[in-house]
């Protein structure tokens, strides 16, 4: 999710609710302890130079169970970051404490912001000799008119 979409959702919700990938709710007394612009300049395993930016939000909670961050206050924090950090409309990454700091993408459904797991990936599969995954088809699902022809994915 990009910052612009997050901001448009913040004005639609009455309370901020976040859930982890397993469905566990982030405690309602969380804080946003950081909002930053992260720049990553790197070379992938195929030798291609890459540059990405993300907006990094850190969710944290302590024993102050009366704390509640409102959507409007978070929107104000984002607007300050846009000005002071020259924060463009970029993808959001959320950090949350697990065994170590976990990084997540952000989704939204049914009034709840969802922390979505991020997986590592090879960015140069063609240069590393990693084949593309083929679709698994069940022969029982092929109709009488479905013949196995090149490029159809059944072979």
Buried (B, 14 or more C-beta within 10 A) or exposed (E): BBBEBBBEBBEEBEEBBBBBEEEEEBEBBBEBEEBBBEEEEEEBEEEEEEEEBBBBBBBEBEEEEEEEBEBEEBBEBBEEBBEEEEBEEBBBBBBBEEEEEBBBBBEBEEEBBBBBEEEEEEBBBEEEEEEEEEEEBEEEEEEEEEEEEEEEEBE
